[in-house]
Amino acid sequence: QTNEESNRLPVKILGGLSSVRFRSSCPVHISHLDHLVLTVQDLNKSTHFYSKVLGMEVVTFKGDRKALSFGEQKLNLHQAGKEFEPKAKTPTPGSADRCLITKTPLTTVAAHLKVTYIVVPLMGPIRSLYFRDPDDNLIEVSNYQQ
């Protein structure tokens, strides 16, 4: 057994995909994610979309900055061209790709998306739903329990 093989951790197979994780000797341990920044063209359209379509709570902080809260995480919103410092090297609306986990059955999510006029291409058994926000960012909603 090689040193690399002995460092492998057991993995959970989700949706037919598997991954291998390795132990690290790094002394830093990240406990969780506080927020990600999403650069958007229109704050009003984005806050409306994420609150009405995905049930996220719109939070105002530090004056008039906006964030979308869900679970114990949040998406901080930056208006394109008016980003807050520090910022990404090239903040660009429509460049994000995320996977959100729900406990809601995906058939219920799909029905809600249809009511809110979100087009979801369905192919085969549903393990995840993919759609786009007003800036064309890709959103995946998945349910581990299905």
C-alpha positions in Angstrom: 0.0 0.0 0.0 1.4 3.4 -1.0 1.5 6.4 1.2 -1.1 8.0 -1.0 -3.5 5.0 -0.7 -3.1 5.0 3.1 -4.3 8.6 3.2 -7.6 8.0 1.5 -10.7 8.5 3.5 -13.9 6.6 3.1 -16.3 8.4 0.7 -20.0 8.5 0.4 -21.3 7.9 -3.1 -23.9 10.4 -4.2 -25.8 10.2 -7.5 -23.6 7.5 -8.9 -20.5 9.7 -8.6 -17.7 8.9 -6.2 -14.7 10.9 -5.0 -11.6 10.3 -3.1 -10.5 12.5 -0.3 -7.1 12.8 1.2 -5.9 13.7 4.7 -3.8 16.7 4.8 -0.9 17.6 7.2 -2.0 21.3 7.0 -2.5 22.8 10.4 -5.4 24.9 9.2 -8.9 23.5 9.5 -11.8 25.4 7.8 -15.0 24.8 9.8 -17.6 26.2 7.4 -18.4 28.7 4.7 -19.7 32.1 5.9 -20.5 33.6 2.5 -19.8 33.8 -1.2 -20.0 36.9 -3.3 -22.3 37.0 -6.3 -21.8 39.9 -8.7 -25.1 40.8 -10.3 -26.4 43.3 -12.9 -29.5 44.3 -11.0 -29.8 44.0 -7.2 -33.6 44.3 -7.2 -34.1 41.5 -9.8 -31.6 39.2 -8.0 -33.1 39.7 -4.5 -36.6 39.2 -6.0 -35.5 36.0 -7.8 -33.7 34.4 -4.9 -36.4 35.3 -2.3 -39.4 34.3 -4.4 -38.0 31.3 -6.3 -35.6 29.8 -3.7 -37.0 31.2 -0.4 -33.8 32.9 0.6 -34.1 35.8 3.1 -32.9 39.2 1.9 -30.7 40.8 4.5 -29.4 44.4 4.5 -26.2 45.1 6.3 -23.4 47.7 6.6 -25.7 50.5 5.3 -27.4 49.3 2.2 -25.4 46.2 1.2 -27.5 43.2 0.4 -27.1 39.5 1.1 -29.3 36.4 0.6 -29.4 34.2 3.7 -30.2 30.5 3.7 -29.3 27.8 6.3 -26.2 29.2 8.0 -24.7 30.6 4.8 -25.3 33.7 2.7 -24.6 35.1 -0.7 -23.4 38.6 -0.5 -24.5 40.6 -3.6 -22.3 43.1 -5.4 -23.7 45.4 -8.1 -21.6 45.0 -11.2 -19.4 48.1 -11.6 -20.0 49.1 -7.9 -18.3 46.2 -6.2 -17.0 46.5 -2.6 -13.3 46.0 -1.8 -11.7 43.7 -1.6 -13.2 41.9 -4.6 -12.5 39.2 -7.1 -9.9 40.0 -9.8 -12.6 39.9 -12.5 -16.1 40.1 -10.9 -18.5 39.1 -13.6 -22.3 38.6 -13.6 -23.3 35.2 -14.9 -20.0 33.4 -14.0 -21.2 31.4 -11.0 -22.1 27.8 -10.9 -23.4 26.4 -7.6 -25.2 23.4 -6.2 -27.8 24.0 -3.4 -29.1 21.1 -1.3 -32.8 20.9 -0.3 -34.8 18.5 1.8 -37.9 19.4 -0.3 -38.8 16.7 -2.8 -37.5 17.7 -6.2 -40.9 17.1 -7.8 -42.2 19.9 -5.4 -39.3 22.1 -6.4 -39.9 21.5 -10.1 -43.6 22.4 -9.7 -42.7 25.6 -7.9 -40.2 26.5 -10.6 -42.9 26.0 -13.2 -45.3 28.3 -11.4 -42.6 31.0 -11.2 -41.9 30.6 -15.0 -38.5 29.0 -14.5 -37.6 26.6 -17.4 -36.1 23.4 -16.2 -35.0 20.9 -18.8 -36.0 17.4 -17.5 -34.2 14.4 -18.7 -34.5 10.9 -17.2 -34.8 10.3 -13.4 -34.6 13.6 -11.5 -31.5 13.7 -9.2 -30.9 17.5 -9.6 -32.7 20.4 -11.2 -30.7 22.9 -13.2 -31.8 26.5 -14.1 -30.4 30.0 -14.4 -30.9 33.2 -12.4 -31.4 36.7 -13.9 -27.7 37.0 -14.6 -27.5 33.5 -16.3 -25.6 32.0 -13.3 -26.2 28.2 -13.3 -28.1 26.9 -10.2 -28.4 23.2 -9.4 -30.8 22.1 -6.7 -30.3 18.6 -5.5 -31.8 16.4 -2.8 -29.5 13.8 -1.2 -32.5 11.9 0.2 -33.9 10.9 -3.2 
